[in-house]
Each structure stands twice: as structure tokens, then as C-alpha cells.
Amino acid sequence: TIAWNLVASYYEELPFGRCGLMTAQEPWSGHYKVEAPIWITAHTTQFTQPGWSYLQVDGHLKGGGSFVALTDGLGNLTIIIETMTHNHSQCIRPPLPQFSVTPQRATFYLKGSFHLVETLQVWHSRLGFESGNSSLFQQLPPVKVWKGSFSLDLNVDEVYTLTTLKTGQKCRCPESPPSQPFPSNYKDDFNIRNPPFSEAPNFADQTGVFEYFVNTSDPGDHVFTLRQVVLQRPITWASDADQTISVIGNFKWVNMTVTCDIYIEKQRDGGVFVAGRVDNGGIYVRRTKGVFFWVFADGTYRVTGDLAGEEILMKGLSGVRNNVWHTLTLNIQGTSASGLLNGYPLWENVTISTPSNGWAAIGARSFEFAQFDNFHVEA
């Protein structure tokens, strides 16, 4: 079994949202969810160990579905049965050949040393995809083995484990904190001298890496910042953007004001942005749309409707230079956007058609050093 990923801890609307054994995507609330894959995996992992061997069995059930059997070589036996239907078994790749599964009564025959087994412990899961009512990893009464054989009535979309082991357990964990939306008023000044992690909470880097940074040469208000630190495009398996970007907030946000102190480090063609209504990331980050407010080291600015910077909504002179701190403010209300530089209006009344909602974001023009401080979003 390959589980990708172990814990889904990223915004759900990103590509492959919730594709984990469990989901923990709200660090601000502490809410998490132990999903079905945890307990389906437990059907195998609680009743085998590294060093166990698979037995040579046919593995196919007459009415559809399959089974495997494992032993520790010391007399213990574990059988795992699944009757998953075709439409609940498909993965992204490769394509799955058509098959059918029907309710059935299956009889198993234990031979050799297993002929002496008298009872098997039973653990059961039923996945209710249509009803939403699943029963996961429940212990059922043991099955009696009569002269080396036993029978089971199997329905569709079920998983069974039958085992000589008596060690299975389903933990009674405390309820997770209730789910809450991302705070509509959020600030981070990154003022942490010895952070427990290199990355700031709640930011989700999509291209590039944004890390805590200490300006030992800065005597003023920007000793502790967030810095984009990847200086060349990595070798990637997906099509990363040419720009670096980190998203934050609630994908459902419509109206928002994003303010951030920015510091361009790259001379001549360096640049940074703040953004709102950012609609994508992950493997689709190159096609990301939104409202992007850019300033560049050559003293110009642009407002674009996309991360690639091809859909230009407004442009002009800003007077921004590299190695100087400036404050950018992006305000999006309804179908209109405006921008402030150091608290003074720089552009306004830019019409926004799409996207209608999305995250806030910060980023840089390329794989370049750039710093951010005193981030604030109000939505």
C-alpha cells in the first residue's frame, strides 16, 4: 500500500485536498479528522508485522472481490478480505479494468498446520459511500472453524480481517476541537527569535520556500522577517510557477484587505507582490488567477489578474527600490480593487471580473531573495 500523503495538512481547495490517511488542515482551530483510510489500513497493520509472509492463495472471490493471507511462520494466520466495487476502487492512475462485485457466501479452507485452527477473531468495515453511513473497524463475534473450513456472508464495499491474533484494538481518542474557519482578521509580525519550525504557521508555500529570517544588520523594526530563500528553480515533477508564492487564509474569501511590508533584495529585475482572491496552487500553480499587486526594483508597479503576470490590469511608476522597506496594501471590494504604497493611494478603481473568491498570498517575481514583514489580512 502506498499512502500519499500520510496526513493532509494543507488547504482543502488545493489539488488533492484531503488525500491523506487523516486530515489536519486547521492549525488555527486544532480540528482534525481520522478518515476511513486509517481504519482500512489497520485491517492489515494491526494483524501483521514486518517479517510476516504472504501465503500462496488464489486470492479471487467468485462473486468479485479478493483476499490475501499472511503468516508469521509460528502458527498465526491473518486473512484480509475486500469486496470493493469498481466505482469505489478507481485511482487517478492507472485505469482500472471493469469488474463486478455481488453479495456472496464465501467458504474458506484451511490446510496444513492451519487445519487445527478452531476460531478466528473478526474485524469488519462497511463503507457507505452513498448513505454516508460507514461502520469502520468494528470487532464482530469470532468465527468457528469446523474441520478446517468456515463460511462468511459478504456484501459489497466491505473489508474483513480474520486472524488468530487477539491484539486488535480501536482507540477511543478524545474528540478533536470543533472546526472553525480561518480568522477573518489575521496578523503575523514573524517576531520569533527561536522558532520551533523554519516556516511560519498557516502559510502554504506553492512555489519557492518562505522561512523565518533574522536580519542581524537591521537596527530597526525588521529584525525578524519572513524570507523567500530558494534561488533557482528546482527539478520538479509538476509544472511549478516561475514566480514564488505562498497562500494563506480562507478560499471562500471575497472582499479583503491585504497589507504587508516588503523588501526587494534583487537589483534591477527583482520584484514582489501581495495578492487576493488567489484561486489555485499545487500542480496547477502556473495557471493561478487572482488580483496581484506587484512592485519592482526598477521603480514600476503592475496589477495583474494572474500569477504569470500576463493579464495586466494597471501599470505605472511607484518609486519603489530594492533594499528599502515599503508597505503594500491591496484592497478588494466586490468588482473593484485599489492599492496603496506606504499608506498613500497608488492606483484605484481597477475592475475585477474573476476569480470571485480565493486566498490571500505573498510572493516574488522569481526565485530570488525577498522579505516580508507585518503581514495583515482582514476579510
C-alpha positions in Angstrom: 0.0 0.0 0.0 1.2 3.5 -0.9 -0.4 6.2 1.1 0.0 9.7 -0.2 0.1 11.6 1.9 0.1 10.4 5.5 -1.7 13.5 6.9 -3.4 16.0 4.7 -2.3 19.3 6.3 -2.9 21.9 3.6 -5.8 23.9 2.4 -8.6 21.6 1.2 -9.2 23.5 -2.1 -5.6 22.9 -3.2 -5.1 20.0 -5.6 -5.5 16.6 -3.9 -7.4 18.1 -0.9 -7.9 15.6 1.9 -5.8 13.0 0.1 -4.3 11.5 3.3 -4.8 8.8 5.8 -6.2 11.5 8.0 -6.9 15.2 7.7 -5.5 18.0 9.9 -6.0 21.2 7.9 -6.9 23.7 10.6 -3.9 24.5 12.8 -5.7 27.7 13.9 -8.5 25.6 15.5 -6.8 22.3 16.2 -9.5 20.4 14.4 -8.6 17.1 12.7 -10.4 14.1 11.3 -9.4 10.5 11.4 -10.6 9.4 8.0 -11.6 5.9 6.8 -8.2 5.1 5.2 -6.7 4.9 8.8 -9.0 2.1 9.7 -8.8 0.3 6.4 -5.1 0.3 6.8 -5.5 -1.0 10.3 -7.2 -4.1 8.9 -3.6 -5.1 7.7 -1.2 -3.3 10.0 -2.8 -4.3 13.4 -2.6 -8.0 12.5 0.7 -8.5 10.8 4.3 -7.4 11.4 7.4 -6.9 9.2 8.7 -10.4 8.7 5.3 -12.0 8.1 4.9 -13.8 4.7 2.1 -13.8 2.2 0.7 -17.3 1.6 0.2 -18.6 -2.0 -3.5 -18.4 -2.4 -5.7 -17.8 -5.4 -6.9 -14.5 -3.9 -10.1 -14.2 -6.1 -13.6 -14.4 -4.8 -16.3 -16.0 -7.1 -18.7 -13.0 -6.7 -15.9 -10.5 -7.1 -13.5 -9.1 -4.6 -10.3 -10.5 -3.3 -8.4 -11.8 -0.3 -4.8 -12.3 0.9 -3.4 -14.4 3.7 -0.3 -13.9 5.8 1.5 -15.9 8.5 4.3 -15.3 10.9 5.6 -18.9 10.4 4.8 -19.6 14.1 1.2 -20.7 13.7 -0.5 -17.4 13.4 -2.7 -16.6 10.4 -4.3 -13.4 9.2 -6.8 -13.2 6.3 -7.9 -9.9 4.8 -10.9 -9.8 2.5 -12.2 -6.9 0.4 -15.4 -6.6 -1.7 -14.9 -3.1 -3.1 -17.0 -2.2 -6.1 -15.3 -0.9 -9.3 -16.5 2.7 -8.9 -15.1 2.8 -5.4 -11.8 1.3 -6.3 -10.5 3.7 -9.0 -7.4 5.7 -8.6 -6.1 8.5 -10.7 -3.7 6.1 -12.5 -3.6 3.6 -14.0 -7.0 2.9 -15.4 -8.8 0.1 -13.7 -10.3 -2.8 -15.8 -14.0 -3.3 -15.4 -15.2 -5.9 -12.9 -18.4 -6.5 -10.9 -18.9 -7.5 -7.2 -22.1 -9.1 -5.9 -23.2 -10.2 -2.4 -22.0 -13.8 -1.9 -21.3 -16.5 0.6 -17.6 -17.5 0.6 -16.2 -20.6 2.1 -12.5 -20.8 3.1 -10.5 -24.0 3.6 -7.5 -24.0 6.0 -5.0 -26.7 5.2 -1.6 -27.9 6.5 -0.8 -26.7 10.0 -3.8 -24.2 9.9 -6.2 -27.2 9.7 -6.0 -27.2 13.6 -7.2 -23.6 14.0 -10.5 -23.6 15.9 -11.6 -19.9 16.0 -10.7 -16.7 14.2 -11.1 -13.2 15.5 -13.2 -11.0 13.2 -12.8 -7.2 12.4 -15.2 -5.6 9.9 -15.6 -2.3 8.0 -18.5 -1.4 5.8 -18.1 1.7 3.6 -21.4 3.5 3.0 -20.4 5.8 0.1 -24.0 6.7 -1.0 -25.5 6.8 2.5 -22.5 8.4 4.2 -23.1 5.9 7.0 -19.9 3.8 7.3 -19.0 1.3 10.0 -15.3 1.3 10.5 -13.1 -1.3 12.1 -15.6 -3.0 14.4 -14.9 -6.2 16.2 -17.5 -8.9 15.5 -18.0 -12.3 17.3 -15.3 -14.8 16.5 -15.8 -17.3 13.6 -15.8 -21.0 14.5 -13.6 -23.1 12.2 -15.1 -26.6 11.6 -12.7 -29.3 10.3 -10.6 -26.6 8.6 -13.3 -24.6 6.9 -15.6 -21.7 7.6 -18.1 -19.6 5.6 -18.8 -15.8 5.5 -21.7 -13.8 4.1 -20.0 -10.9 2.2 -21.8 -7.8 1.0 -20.3 -5.2 -1.4 -17.9 -2.5 -0.2 -16.7 -4.4 2.9 -13.4 -5.2 4.4 -12.9 -8.2 6.8 -9.9 -9.3 8.8 -9.9 -12.8 10.2 -7.0 -13.6 12.4 -5.6 -15.8 15.2 -4.3 -12.7 16.9 -6.3 -11.2 19.8 -4.4 -7.9 19.9 -6.6 -5.7 17.7 -8.0 -2.5 19.2 -9.8 0.6 18.1 -8.6 3.5 20.2 -11.1 5.7 22.0 -9.5 9.0 21.3 -10.9 12.3 22.6 -13.0 14.4 20.2 -11.0 16.9 18.2 -11.7 20.6 18.7 -14.6 21.8 16.6 -13.9 23.0 13.1 -13.6 26.8 12.6 -13.0 29.0 9.6 -9.7 30.8 9.2 -9.7 34.0 11.3 -11.2 36.9 9.2 -8.7 39.3 10.9 -5.2 37.8 10.9 -1.8 39.3 11.7 1.8 37.9 11.8 4.9 40.0 12.6 7.2 37.0 12.5 8.9 38.2 15.7 10.2 34.8 16.9 13.8 34.5 17.9 14.0 30.7 18.1 11.0 29.4 16.1 10.0 25.8 16.5 9.8 25.4 12.7 11.5 27.2 9.9 8.2 28.2 8.3 5.6 30.5 9.6 2.2 29.0 10.6 -0.8 28.9 8.1 1.2 30.0 5.1 1.2 27.3 2.4 4.2 27.6 0.0 3.2 26.6 -3.5 6.4 27.6 -5.4 9.6 28.6 -3.5 10.1 28.4 0.2 9.3 31.1 2.7 11.2 30.9 6.0 11.8 32.8 9.2 14.8 35.1 8.9 16.8 37.2 11.3 18.3 40.5 9.9 21.3 40.9 12.2 22.2 44.1 10.3 18.8 45.7 10.7 18.7 48.1 13.7 15.0 48.9 13.2 11.6 47.2 13.1 12.5 44.5 10.7 14.9 42.3 12.6 12.6 39.3 12.3 11.0 38.7 8.9 9.8 36.0 6.5 12.1 35.5 3.6 11.8 33.6 0.3 15.0 31.6 0.2 15.1 29.3 -2.9 17.3 30.9 -5.6 16.9 28.6 -8.5 14.1 26.6 -9.9 14.2 23.1 -8.5 13.9 20.0 -10.6 10.2 19.3 -10.3 7.8 16.5 -11.1 5.0 19.1 -11.7 4.9 22.4 -13.5 5.9 24.9 -10.8 5.4 28.5 -11.5 8.3 30.8 -12.5 7.2 33.1 -9.6 7.4 32.1 -5.9 4.1 32.2 -4.0 2.7 31.3 -0.6 -1.0 31.3 0.1 -2.9 31.9 3.3 -6.5 32.2 4.6 -9.9 31.1 3.5 -10.5 30.1 -0.1 -14.1 31.4 0.2 -12.9 35.0 1.0 -14.4 37.6 -1.4 -13.7 41.0 0.0 -10.4 41.5 1.7 -7.6 44.0 2.5 -4.1 42.6 2.5 -1.2 44.7 4.0 2.4 43.6 4.1 5.8 45.3 4.5 8.0 44.2 1.6 11.8 44.3 0.9 13.1 43.6 -2.6 16.7 42.2 -2.4 17.4 41.6 -6.0 18.6 44.6 -8.0 17.3 45.7 -11.4 14.7 43.0 -12.2 13.7 42.0 -8.6 10.1 42.2 -7.6 7.5 41.2 -5.0 3.7 41.1 -4.7 0.7 40.8 -2.4 -2.4 39.2 -3.7 -6.0 38.4 -3.0 -8.7 36.0 -4.4 -5.9 33.6 -5.4 -7.7 30.6 -6.9 -5.1 27.8 -7.3 -1.8 26.2 -6.4 0.0 22.9 -6.3 0.3 21.2 -9.7 -1.9 24.0 -11.2 0.0 26.9 -9.8 1.2 28.2 -13.2 -2.4 28.9 -14.2 -3.2 30.7 -10.9 -5.6 33.6 -11.2 -6.3 36.4 -8.7 -5.6 40.0 -8.1 -1.8 40.6 -7.9 -0.2 43.9 -6.8 3.4 43.9 -7.9 6.2 46.4 -7.3 9.6 46.1 -8.9 13.2 47.2 -8.2 13.2 49.4 -11.3 10.5 51.7 -9.7 7.5 50.4 -11.6 4.3 48.6 -10.4 1.8 46.4 -12.1 -1.6 45.0 -11.2 -2.3 41.7 -12.9 -5.1 39.1 -12.9 -2.7 36.2 -12.9 0.4 34.9 -11.2 2.2 34.7 -14.6 1.8 38.5 -14.9 0.4 38.3 -18.5 -3.1 39.8 -17.8 -2.1 43.4 -17.0 -4.9 45.4 -15.4 -2.9 48.5 -14.5 0.7 49.7 -14.5 2.8 52.7 -13.8 5.6 54.2 -11.7 5.9 53.6 -8.0 9.3 54.8 -7.0 10.0 51.6 -5.1 13.6 50.5 -5.0 15.5 47.4 -3.8 16.9 47.2 -0.3 14.3 49.6 1.1 11.3 48.6 3.2 7.9 49.6 1.7 4.3 48.8 2.7 1.9 47.4 0.2 -1.9 47.4 0.7 -4.3 45.6 -1.6 -8.0 46.3 -1.1 -10.6 44.2 -3.0 -14.3 45.0 -2.6 -16.8 43.5 -5.0 -15.7 44.1 -8.6 -13.2 46.8 -7.7 -9.7 46.8 -6.4 -7.3 49.5 -5.2 -3.7 49.7 -4.0 -1.7 51.8 -1.5 2.0 52.3 -1.2 3.3 53.3 2.2 -0.3 54.3 3.1 -0.9 56.5 0.1 -3.1 55.6 -2.9 -1.1 54.4 -5.8 -3.9 53.0 -8.1 -7.6 52.5 -7.7 -10.9 51.6 -9.5 -9.4 48.5 -11.2 -12.3 46.3 -12.3 -12.1 42.7 -11.2 -14.2 40.1 -13.1 -12.7 36.8 -12.0 -12.0 35.0 -9.8 -14.8 35.7 -7.4 -13.1 34.4 -4.3 -9.8 32.9 -3.1 -6.9 33.1 -0.7 -4.5 35.9 0.2 -0.9 35.5 -0.9 2.6 36.9 -0.9 5.4 36.2 -3.3 8.3 37.2 -5.5 8.8 37.7 -9.3 11.3 34.9 -9.5 13.5 32.5 -7.4 15.1 35.4 -5.5 15.7 36.6 -2.0 12.7 38.8 -0.8 11.5 39.6 2.6 8.0 40.2 4.1 7.0 41.6 7.5 3.9 42.7 9.4 1.5 40.7 7.3 -2.1 41.5 7.9 -5.3 40.4 6.2 -8.8 41.5 7.0 -11.6 39.7 5.1 
